[in-house]
Amino acid sequence: MRQGRNGHNDERNDLFHRGLIGNPGCMLVLIVLIIVISIIVNYFD
């Protein structure tokens, strides 16, 4: 049961990463989110 569940999750993660890397828009959103989080962390520090 555990092996099957892990295998399913691995497949989902592969598709997710492929979609993220394949789509420039998603990468742009990811970069913007990282920048915004960095600014917020620096602001509170």
PDBQT receptor file of N, H, CA, C and O in Angstrom, charges set to zero:
ATOM      1  N   MET A   1       0.833  -1.205   0.000  1.00  0.00    +0.000 N 
ATOM      2  CA  MET A   1       0.000   0.000   0.000  1.00  0.00    +0.000 C 
ATOM      3  C   MET A   1       0.873   1.263   0.000  1.00  0.00    +0.000 C 
ATOM      4  O   MET A   1       0.626   2.205  -0.752  1.00  0.00    +0.000 OA
ATOM      5  N   ARG A   2       1.895   1.258   0.859  1.00  0.00    +0.000 N 
ATOM      6  H   ARG A   2       2.096   0.492   1.470  1.00  0.00    +0.000 HD
ATOM      7  CA  ARG A   2       2.788   2.417   0.930  1.00  0.00    +0.000 C 
ATOM      8  C   ARG A   2       3.537   2.619  -0.396  1.00  0.00    +0.000 C 
ATOM      9  O   ARG A   2       3.628   3.738  -0.901  1.00  0.00    +0.000 OA
ATOM     10  N   GLN A   3       4.073   1.518  -0.953  1.00  0.00    +0.000 N 
ATOM     11  H   GLN A   3       3.999   0.609  -0.543  1.00  0.00    +0.000 HD
ATOM     12  CA  GLN A   3       4.836   1.602  -2.207  1.00  0.00    +0.000 C 
ATOM     13  C   GLN A   3       3.965   2.178  -3.321  1.00  0.00    +0.000 C 
ATOM     14  O   GLN A   3       4.408   3.037  -4.082  1.00  0.00    +0.000 OA
ATOM     15  N   GLY A   4       2.717   1.698  -3.411  1.00  0.00    +0.000 N 
ATOM     16  H   GLY A   4       2.357   0.999  -2.792  1.00  0.00    +0.000 HD
ATOM     17  CA  GLY A   4       1.810   2.187  -4.448  1.00  0.00    +0.000 C 
ATOM     18  C   GLY A   4       1.546   3.666  -4.281  1.00  0.00    +0.000 C 
ATOM     19  O   GLY A   4       1.524   4.416  -5.257  1.00  0.00    +0.000 OA
ATOM     20  N   ARG A   5       1.346   4.087  -3.047  1.00  0.00    +0.000 N 
ATOM     21  H   ARG A   5       1.364   3.478  -2.254  1.00  0.00    +0.000 HD
ATOM     22  CA  ARG A   5       1.052   5.496  -2.783  1.00  0.00    +0.000 C 
ATOM     23  C   ARG A   5       2.260   6.371  -3.157  1.00  0.00    +0.000 C 
ATOM     24  O   ARG A   5       2.110   7.417  -3.787  1.00  0.00    +0.000 OA
ATOM     25  N   ASN A   6       3.463   5.920  -2.756  1.00  0.00    +0.000 N 
ATOM     26  H   ASN A   6       3.585   5.070  -2.244  1.00  0.00    +0.000 HD
ATOM     27  CA  ASN A   6       4.675   6.669  -3.082  1.00  0.00    +0.000 C 
ATOM     28  C   ASN A   6       4.883   6.761  -4.591  1.00  0.00    +0.000 C 
ATOM     29  O   ASN A   6       5.257   7.814  -5.108  1.00  0.00    +0.000 OA
ATOM     30  N   GLY A   7       4.640   5.662  -5.290  1.00  0.00    +0.000 N 
ATOM     31  H   GLY A   7       4.337   4.807  -4.870  1.00  0.00    +0.000 HD
ATOM     32  CA  GLY A   7       4.785   5.656  -6.745  1.00  0.00    +0.000 C 
ATOM     33  C   GLY A   7       3.846   6.655  -7.385  1.00  0.00    +0.000 C 
ATOM     34  O   GLY A   7       4.226   7.365  -8.315  1.00  0.00    +0.000 OA
ATOM     35  N   HIS A   8       2.615   6.711  -6.887  1.00  0.00    +0.000 N 
ATOM     36  H   HIS A   8       2.307   6.134  -6.131  1.00  0.00    +0.000 HD
ATOM     37  CA  HIS A   8       1.626   7.656  -7.433  1.00  0.00    +0.000 C 
ATOM     38  C   HIS A   8       2.085   9.091  -7.191  1.00  0.00    +0.000 C 
ATOM     39  O   HIS A   8       1.991   9.931  -8.086  1.00  0.00    +0.000 OA
ATOM     40  N   ASN A   9       2.578   9.375  -5.992  1.00  0.00    +0.000 N 
ATOM     41  H   ASN A   9       2.655   8.693  -5.265  1.00  0.00    +0.000 HD
ATOM     42  CA  ASN A   9       3.049  10.714  -5.666  1.00  0.00    +0.000 C 
ATOM     43  C   ASN A   9       4.240  11.110  -6.541  1.00  0.00    +0.000 C 
ATOM     44  O   ASN A   9       4.328  12.251  -6.994  1.00  0.00    +0.000 OA
ATOM     45  N   ASP A  10       5.152  10.166  -6.777  1.00  0.00    +0.000 N 
ATOM     46  H   ASP A  10       5.079   9.239  -6.408  1.00  0.00    +0.000 HD
ATOM     47  CA  ASP A  10       6.311  10.442  -7.628  1.00  0.00    +0.000 C 
ATOM     48  C   ASP A  10       5.861  10.825  -9.036  1.00  0.00    +0.000 C 
ATOM     49  O   ASP A  10       6.395  11.762  -9.631  1.00  0.00    +0.000 OA
ATOM     50  N   GLU A  11       4.878  10.099  -9.564  1.00  0.00    +0.000 N 
ATOM     51  H   GLU A  11       4.445   9.338  -9.081  1.00  0.00    +0.000 HD
ATOM     52  CA  GLU A  11       4.363  10.400 -10.903  1.00  0.00    +0.000 C 
ATOM     53  C   GLU A  11       3.760  11.797 -10.924  1.00  0.00    +0.000 C 
ATOM     54  O   GLU A  11       3.994  12.567 -11.856  1.00  0.00    +0.000 OA
ATOM     55  N   ARG A  12       2.993  12.119  -9.907  1.00  0.00    +0.000 N 
ATOM     56  H   ARG A  12       2.804  11.493  -9.150  1.00  0.00    +0.000 HD
ATOM     57  CA  ARG A  12       2.363  13.436  -9.834  1.00  0.00    +0.000 C 
ATOM     58  C   ARG A  12       3.419  14.538  -9.753  1.00  0.00    +0.000 C 
ATOM     59  O   ARG A  12       3.303  15.565 -10.421  1.00  0.00    +0.000 OA
ATOM     60  N   ASN A  13       4.453  14.319  -8.927  1.00  0.00    +0.000 N 
ATOM     61  H   ASN A  13       4.547  13.485  -8.384  1.00  0.00    +0.000 HD
ATOM     62  CA  ASN A  13       5.521  15.304  -8.788  1.00  0.00    +0.000 C 
ATOM     63  C   ASN A  13       6.263  15.503 -10.108  1.00  0.00    +0.000 C 
ATOM     64  O   ASN A  13       6.601  16.633 -10.459  1.00  0.00    +0.000 OA
ATOM     65  N   ASP A  14       6.520  14.424 -10.840  1.00  0.00    +0.000 N 
ATOM     66  H   ASP A  14       6.246  13.506 -10.555  1.00  0.00    +0.000 HD
ATOM     67  CA  ASP A  14       7.200  14.524 -12.134  1.00  0.00    +0.000 C 
ATOM     68  C   ASP A  14       6.374  15.369 -13.096  1.00  0.00    +0.000 C 
ATOM     69  O   ASP A  14       6.912  16.250 -13.768  1.00  0.00    +0.000 OA
ATOM     70  N   LEU A  15       5.073  15.108 -13.166  1.00  0.00    +0.000 N 
ATOM     71  H   LEU A  15       4.636  14.392 -12.621  1.00  0.00    +0.000 HD
ATOM     72  CA  LEU A  15       4.190  15.867 -14.058  1.00  0.00    +0.000 C 
ATOM     73  C   LEU A  15       4.156  17.328 -13.627  1.00  0.00    +0.000 C 
ATOM     74  O   LEU A  15       4.183  18.229 -14.466  1.00  0.00    +0.000 OA
ATOM     75  N   PHE A  16       4.096  17.563 -12.318  1.00  0.00    +0.000 N 
ATOM     76  H   PHE A  16       4.074  16.831 -11.637  1.00  0.00    +0.000 HD
ATOM     77  CA  PHE A  16       4.039  18.926 -11.790  1.00  0.00    +0.000 C 
ATOM     78  C   PHE A  16       5.310  19.694 -12.151  1.00  0.00    +0.000 C 
ATOM     79  O   PHE A  16       5.242  20.829 -12.624  1.00  0.00    +0.000 OA
ATOM     80  N   HIS A  17       6.478  19.067 -11.926  1.00  0.00    +0.000 N 
ATOM     81  H   HIS A  17       6.533  18.145 -11.542  1.00  0.00    +0.000 HD
ATOM     82  CA  HIS A  17       7.748  19.730 -12.229  1.00  0.00    +0.000 C 
ATOM     83  C   HIS A  17       7.896  19.954 -13.734  1.00  0.00    +0.000 C 
ATOM     84  O   HIS A  17       8.379  21.005 -14.157  1.00  0.00    +0.000 OA
ATOM     85  N   ARG A  18       7.486  18.980 -14.541  1.00  0.00    +0.000 N 
ATOM     86  H   ARG A  18       7.094  18.127 -14.198  1.00  0.00    +0.000 HD
ATOM     87  CA  ARG A  18       7.558  19.127 -16.001  1.00  0.00    +0.000 C 
ATOM     88  C   ARG A  18       6.694  20.301 -16.447  1.00  0.00    +0.000 C 
ATOM     89  O   ARG A  18       7.109  21.106 -17.280  1.00  0.00    +0.000 OA
ATOM     90  N   GLY A  19       5.487  20.393 -15.884  1.00  0.00    +0.000 N 
ATOM     91  H   GLY A  19       5.149  19.739 -15.207  1.00  0.00    +0.000 HD
ATOM     92  CA  GLY A  19       4.578  21.482 -16.237  1.00  0.00    +0.000 C 
ATOM     93  C   GLY A  19       5.152  22.827 -15.810  1.00  0.00    +0.000 C 
ATOM     94  O   GLY A  19       5.061  23.808 -16.548  1.00  0.00    +0.000 OA
ATOM     95  N   LEU A  20       5.746  22.871 -14.616  1.00  0.00    +0.000 N 
ATOM     96  H   LEU A  20       5.820  22.074 -14.017  1.00  0.00    +0.000 HD
ATOM     97  CA  LEU A  20       6.309  24.108 -14.075  1.00  0.00    +0.000 C 
ATOM     98  C   LEU A  20       7.483  24.570 -14.936  1.00  0.00    +0.000 C 
ATOM     99  O   LEU A  20       7.574  25.746 -15.292  1.00  0.00    +0.000 OA
ATOM    100  N   ILE A  21       8.387  23.633 -15.273  1.00  0.00    +0.000 N 
ATOM    101  H   ILE A  21       8.313  22.679 -14.984  1.00  0.00    +0.000 HD
ATOM    102  CA  ILE A  21       9.576  23.971 -16.061  1.00  0.00    +0.000 C 
ATOM    103  C   ILE A  21       9.175  24.290 -17.504  1.00  0.00    +0.000 C 
ATOM    104  O   ILE A  21       9.748  25.180 -18.133  1.00  0.00    +0.000 OA
ATOM    105  N   GLY A  22       8.182  23.553 -18.021  1.00  0.00    +0.000 N 
ATOM    106  H   GLY A  22       7.717  22.831 -17.510  1.00  0.00    +0.000 HD
ATOM    107  CA  GLY A  22       7.755  23.750 -19.406  1.00  0.00    +0.000 C 
ATOM    108  C   GLY A  22       6.978  25.040 -19.624  1.00  0.00    +0.000 C 
ATOM    109  O   GLY A  22       6.885  25.521 -20.753  1.00  0.00    +0.000 OA
ATOM    110  N   ASN A  23       6.416  25.608 -18.552  1.00  0.00    +0.000 N 
ATOM    111  H   ASN A  23       6.492  25.217 -17.634  1.00  0.00    +0.000 HD
ATOM    112  CA  ASN A  23       5.593  26.812 -18.697  1.00  0.00    +0.000 C 
ATOM    113  C   ASN A  23       6.346  28.029 -18.157  1.00  0.00    +0.000 C 
ATOM    114  O   ASN A  23       6.516  28.142 -16.943  1.00  0.00    +0.000 OA
ATOM    115  N   PRO A  24       6.802  28.943 -19.017  1.00  0.00    +0.000 N 
ATOM    116  CA  PRO A  24       7.551  30.131 -18.566  1.00  0.00    +0.000 C 
ATOM    117  C   PRO A  24       6.730  30.990 -17.614  1.00  0.00    +0.000 C 
ATOM    118  O   PRO A  24       7.282  31.601 -16.699  1.00  0.00    +0.000 OA
ATOM    119  N   GLY A  25       5.414  31.043 -17.820  1.00  0.00    +0.000 N 
ATOM    120  H   GLY A  25       4.966  30.548 -18.563  1.00  0.00    +0.000 HD
ATOM    121  CA  GLY A  25       4.537  31.831 -16.951  1.00  0.00    +0.000 C 
ATOM    122  C   GLY A  25       4.595  31.337 -15.515  1.00  0.00    +0.000 C 
ATOM    123  O   GLY A  25       4.667  32.133 -14.579  1.00  0.00    +0.000 OA
ATOM    124  N   CYS A  26       4.564  30.015 -15.341  1.00  0.00    +0.000 N 
ATOM    125  H   CYS A  26       4.505  29.367 -16.101  1.00  0.00    +0.000 HD
ATOM    126  CA  CYS A  26       4.618  29.428 -13.996  1.00  0.00    +0.000 C 
ATOM    127  C   CYS A  26       5.962  29.733 -13.343  1.00  0.00    +0.000 C 
ATOM    128  O   CYS A  26       6.022  30.041 -12.153  1.00  0.00    +0.000 OA
ATOM    129  N   MET A  27       7.043  29.646 -14.125  1.00  0.00    +0.000 N 
ATOM    130  H   MET A  27       6.994  29.396 -15.092  1.00  0.00    +0.000 HD
ATOM    131  CA  MET A  27       8.370  29.943 -13.595  1.00  0.00    +0.000 C 
ATOM    132  C   MET A  27       8.439  31.399 -13.155  1.00  0.00    +0.000 C 
ATOM    133  O   MET A  27       9.015  31.705 -12.112  1.00  0.00    +0.000 OA
ATOM    134  N   LEU A  28       7.851  32.305 -13.950  1.00  0.00    +0.000 N 
ATOM    135  H   LEU A  28       7.383  32.056 -14.798  1.00  0.00    +0.000 HD
ATOM    136  CA  LEU A  28       7.844  33.731 -13.624  1.00  0.00    +0.000 C 
ATOM    137  C   LEU A  28       7.104  33.957 -12.315  1.00  0.00    +0.000 C 
ATOM    138  O   LEU A  28       7.578  34.692 -11.449  1.00  0.00    +0.000 OA
ATOM    139  N   VAL A  29       5.940  33.325 -12.166  1.00  0.00    +0.000 N 
ATOM    140  H   VAL A  29       5.554  32.727 -12.869  1.00  0.00    +0.000 HD
ATOM    141  CA  VAL A  29       5.152  33.460 -10.934  1.00  0.00    +0.000 C 
ATOM    142  C   VAL A  29       5.954  32.944  -9.744  1.00  0.00    +0.000 C 
ATOM    143  O   VAL A  29       5.949  33.556  -8.676  1.00  0.00    +0.000 OA
ATOM    144  N   LEU A  30       6.644  31.817  -9.927  1.00  0.00    +0.000 N 
ATOM    145  H   LEU A  30       6.648  31.320 -10.794  1.00  0.00    +0.000 HD
ATOM    146  CA  LEU A  30       7.443  31.218  -8.856  1.00  0.00    +0.000 C 
ATOM    147  C   LEU A  30       8.562  32.175  -8.430  1.00  0.00    +0.000 C 
ATOM    148  O   LEU A  30       8.795  32.364  -7.236  1.00  0.00    +0.000 OA
ATOM    149  N   ILE A  31       9.253  32.778  -9.402  1.00  0.00    +0.000 N 
ATOM    150  H   ILE A  31       9.064  32.625 -10.372  1.00  0.00    +0.000 HD
ATOM    151  CA  ILE A  31      10.339  33.721  -9.117  1.00  0.00    +0.000 C 
ATOM    152  C   ILE A  31       9.796  34.938  -8.374  1.00  0.00    +0.000 C 
ATOM    153  O   ILE A  31      10.397  35.389  -7.399  1.00  0.00    +0.000 OA
ATOM    154  N   VAL A  32       8.662  35.473  -8.831  1.00  0.00    +0.000 N 
ATOM    155  H   VAL A  32       8.174  35.107  -9.623  1.00  0.00    +0.000 HD
ATOM    156  CA  VAL A  32       8.042  36.641  -8.185  1.00  0.00    +0.000 C 
ATOM    157  C   VAL A  32       7.677  36.301  -6.742  1.00  0.00    +0.000 C 
ATOM    158  O   VAL A  32       7.906  37.106  -5.839  1.00  0.00    +0.000 OA
ATOM    159  N   LEU A  33       7.113  35.118  -6.520  1.00  0.00    +0.000 N 
ATOM    160  H   LEU A  33       6.927  34.465  -7.253  1.00  0.00    +0.000 HD
ATOM    161  CA  LEU A  33       6.745  34.704  -5.157  1.00  0.00    +0.000 C 
ATOM    162  C   LEU A  33       7.978  34.637  -4.264  1.00  0.00    +0.000 C 
ATOM    163  O   LEU A  33       7.936  35.083  -3.117  1.00  0.00    +0.000 OA
ATOM    164  N   ILE A  34       9.077  34.084  -4.777  1.00  0.00    +0.000 N 
ATOM    165  H   ILE A  34       9.111  33.722  -5.708  1.00  0.00    +0.000 HD
ATOM    166  CA  ILE A  34      10.317  33.977  -4.001  1.00  0.00    +0.000 C 
ATOM    167  C   ILE A  34      10.830  35.369  -3.639  1.00  0.00    +0.000 C 
ATOM    168  O   ILE A  34      11.251  35.597  -2.504  1.00  0.00    +0.000 OA
ATOM    169  N   ILE A  35      10.800  36.301  -4.596  1.00  0.00    +0.000 N 
ATOM    170  H   ILE A  35      10.458  36.115  -5.517  1.00  0.00    +0.000 HD
ATOM    171  CA  ILE A  35      11.256  37.673  -4.354  1.00  0.00    +0.000 C 
ATOM    172  C   ILE A  35      10.388  38.336  -3.288  1.00  0.00    +0.000 C 
ATOM    173  O   ILE A  35      10.904  38.960  -2.361  1.00  0.00    +0.000 OA
ATOM    174  N   VAL A  36       9.072  38.199  -3.422  1.00  0.00    +0.000 N 
ATOM    175  H   VAL A  36       8.653  37.692  -4.175  1.00  0.00    +0.000 HD
ATOM    176  CA  VAL A  36       8.138  38.806  -2.460  1.00  0.00    +0.000 C 
ATOM    177  C   VAL A  36       8.370  38.240  -1.059  1.00  0.00    +0.000 C 
ATOM    178  O   VAL A  36       8.394  38.991  -0.085  1.00  0.00    +0.000 OA
ATOM    179  N   ILE A  37       8.540  36.924  -0.952  1.00  0.00    +0.000 N 
ATOM    180  H   ILE A  37       8.521  36.313  -1.744  1.00  0.00    +0.000 HD
ATOM    181  CA  ILE A  37       8.792  36.286   0.347  1.00  0.00    +0.000 C 
ATOM    182  C   ILE A  37      10.108  36.798   0.937  1.00  0.00    +0.000 C 
ATOM    183  O   ILE A  37      10.184  37.058   2.138  1.00  0.00    +0.000 OA
ATOM    184  N   SER A  38      11.135  36.944   0.112  1.00  0.00    +0.000 N 
ATOM    185  H   SER A  38      11.073  36.733  -0.864  1.00  0.00    +0.000 HD
ATOM    186  CA  SER A  38      12.432  37.452   0.574  1.00  0.00    +0.000 C 
ATOM    187  C   SER A  38      12.289  38.868   1.118  1.00  0.00    +0.000 C 
ATOM    188  O   SER A  38      12.847  39.189   2.167  1.00  0.00    +0.000 OA
ATOM    189  N   ILE A  39      11.542  39.720   0.410  1.00  0.00    +0.000 N 
ATOM    190  H   ILE A  39      11.089  39.459  -0.442  1.00  0.00    +0.000 HD
ATOM    191  CA  ILE A  39      11.324  41.108   0.842  1.00  0.00    +0.000 C 
ATOM    192  C   ILE A  39      10.597  41.121   2.187  1.00  0.00    +0.000 C 
ATOM    193  O   ILE A  39      10.970  41.875   3.085  1.00  0.00    +0.000 OA
ATOM    194  N   ILE A  40       9.561  40.288   2.329  1.00  0.00    +0.000 N 
ATOM    195  H   ILE A  40       9.258  39.675   1.599  1.00  0.00    +0.000 HD
ATOM    196  CA  ILE A  40       8.790  40.231   3.579  1.00  0.00    +0.000 C 
ATOM    197  C   ILE A  40       9.686  39.776   4.730  1.00  0.00    +0.000 C 
ATOM    198  O   ILE A  40       9.649  40.359   5.814  1.00  0.00    +0.000 OA
ATOM    199  N   VAL A  41      10.495  38.732   4.496  1.00  0.00    +0.000 N 
ATOM    200  H   VAL A  41      10.525  38.259   3.616  1.00  0.00    +0.000 HD
ATOM    201  CA  VAL A  41      11.395  38.214   5.538  1.00  0.00    +0.000 C 
ATOM    202  C   VAL A  41      12.398  39.293   5.937  1.00  0.00    +0.000 C 
ATOM    203  O   VAL A  41      12.636  39.499   7.127  1.00  0.00    +0.000 OA
ATOM    204  N   ASN A  42      12.988  39.981   4.966  1.00  0.00    +0.000 N 
ATOM    205  H   ASN A  42      12.795  39.813   3.999  1.00  0.00    +0.000 HD
ATOM    206  CA  ASN A  42      13.957  41.042   5.252  1.00  0.00    +0.000 C 
ATOM    207  C   ASN A  42      13.291  42.193   5.994  1.00  0.00    +0.000 C 
ATOM    208  O   ASN A  42      13.896  42.785   6.887  1.00  0.00    +0.000 OA
ATOM    209  N   TYR A  43      12.050  42.518   5.634  1.00  0.00    +0.000 N 
ATOM    210  H   TYR A  43      11.558  42.038   4.908  1.00  0.00    +0.000 HD
ATOM    211  CA  TYR A  43      11.312  43.610   6.286  1.00  0.00    +0.000 C 
ATOM    212  C   TYR A  43      11.118  43.312   7.770  1.00  0.00    +0.000 C 
ATOM    213  O   TYR A  43      11.319  44.183   8.616  1.00  0.00    +0.000 OA
ATOM    214  N   PHE A  44      10.722  42.064   8.085  1.00  0.00    +0.000 N 
ATOM    215  H   PHE A  44      10.559  41.356   7.398  1.00  0.00    +0.000 HD
ATOM    216  CA  PHE A  44      10.468  41.700   9.479  1.00  0.00    +0.000 C 
ATOM    217  C   PHE A  44      11.768  41.520  10.264  1.00  0.00    +0.000 C 
ATOM    218  O   PHE A  44      11.773  41.701  11.482  1.00  0.00    +0.000 OA
ATOM    219  N   ASP A  45      12.856  41.173   9.603  1.00  0.00    +0.000 N 
ATOM    220  H   ASP A  45      12.851  41.026   8.614  1.00  0.00    +0.000 HD
ATOM    221  CA  ASP A  45      14.158  41.067  10.274  1.00  0.00    +0.000 C 
ATOM    222  C   ASP A  45      14.676  42.470  10.565  1.00  0.00    +0.000 C 
ATOM    223  O   ASP A  45      15.760  42.623  11.128  1.00  0.00    +0.000 OA
TER     224      ASP A  45
